[in-house]
Amino acid sequence: MTKHQLRCIDCATPHEPSIADLNCHHCGGLFSVEYLELPSSNKPRLPITDISLINSLGEGETPLICLEDTCEELGLESLWAKLEFMSPTGSFKDRGSAILTTMGRDLGVTEFVEDSSGNAGASLSAYAASAGLKANVFTPSNAATGKLDQIQIYGATLHKIAGSRQAATDAAEQYVADNNSIYMSHNLSPYFSEGMKAVSFEVVAFLDDAIDHVVLPVGNGSLLLGMVRGYQELFDSGVISRIPSFHGVQAFSVRPVVAALNGEAWTHHDARPTGASGIAVSKPPRLSEILDAIRCTNGTGVTVSEDSLLTWQSRLASSEGIFAERTSVGAFAGLEKLIESGVIASGSKVCVPITGTGLKEPLET
């Protein structure tokens, strides 16, 4: 295990590495991972010393392609898509699952609980199977059938919960309390987002520091947080001279991050159904971290409509040959709005991670 400790993001109290402890013993805050070594110029710091021992299914090194037609239509100098949907289980979550299940396995976990809108549950179920762990996954009962099928075929126990995405979280937490279980929540664990730092290293290896903006969907924020940390490590080690601005995209129906950025009065009671199920997170536990990550890169937040999700899903498929889930195409709808508003200038160089495949959820027209 790499030399690291956990540090409370609220009161800064240090703690020993742990997979079971999710909250600070002093104030109840969540943890971040703090490394006791300098960053490397060629690979992200991870809590695992020997990468050959990571519980891997082949995640990472996803293609980075130029979307020439869309780039021209939007008036950009370049538009790069990081095809994270080509990960083993069809979403970017595999990067985090590899790290989290490795830490769980190495710290003696045999069974754990997770809650998810679908992709993270499917991913952690697959990686649990690979690591020999038993997974209990709580999801909304109306989650996409393809994602629920994945969870079950990997051998996890599926708990379908009626109601909102938050209801699945509440049920998982109650199950943990009732059964004294290990809660390996991808939202609360500090280890999950550490796996996302490699995305930034892969982009920089291909494009140096040519990117001006990164636009991505944000729910619980693991990809945003991990990518910003990855860029920070690259900056600190002298590989790049600047960090791109990060812009978080949310559906108007569920917009806690954008509302907080814009000083809008909004609570989880205001949430409404959305086709962008992967970011339908009304109470992101790492909201303060997400806001700090966006602000420290001079980024912004933007909401998109339900109609724009359908429009861009079809547009991306018919013009670029990419079938992405509605959560993912929200980033392109957001990018279009950011260009129209002048936040992203014409002639900019932009990267959009395409986070999940459209093959898991029913097509709406």
Number of C-alpha atoms within 10 A of each C-alpha: 12 13 13 18 17 23 23 22 19 15 14 15 15 17 18 9 20 15 21 16 18 21 17 20 13 11 12 13 19 21 26 21 21 19 16 10 10 10 18 14 16 15 15 21 23 21 23 17 12 10 11 8 10 18 19 20 16 12 19 19 16 17 16 18 12 16 18 16 12 18 18 13 9 17 15 18 14 20 24 22 18 21 23 27 26 19 23 19 23 22 25 31 29 30 27 25 31 26 25 29 29 22 22 22 19 15 14 10 19 14 17 20 22 26 29 25 27 26 28 27 30 29 27 32 30 27 26 27 15 15 19 14 21 18 25 23 28 27 31 22 18 16 20 17 14 16 22 24 14 20 26 16 12 19 16 22 16 20 18 17 20 13 12 21 25 21 16 24 21 15 18 25 18 12 16 16 12 9 8 9 17 19 23 27 26 22 21 21 22 23 32 25 27 27 27 28 28 23 25 22 23 20 23 19 12 11 12 13 18 18 20 17 22 25 27 28 30 30 30 23 25 26 27 26 23 23 25 26 21 27 25 19 24 26 17 15 15 13 18 17 11 16 21 20 21 25 29 26 30 29 32 20 19 27 29 27 31 23 18 16 16 12 9 12 9 16 14 14 9 12 19 14 13 18 20 25 23 24 25 28 25 23 19 21 15 19 16 13 17 22 20 14 22 21 16 12 17 14 20 20 25 24 23 22 17 18 11 18 25 19 15 20 25 20 17 18 13 11 12 14 11 19 20 26 27 29 28 31 32 34 30 25 25 26 26 18 16 20 17 13 10 9 13 21 15 13 15 17 19 23 24 23 23 27 29 26 24 22 14 19 18 11 12 8 8
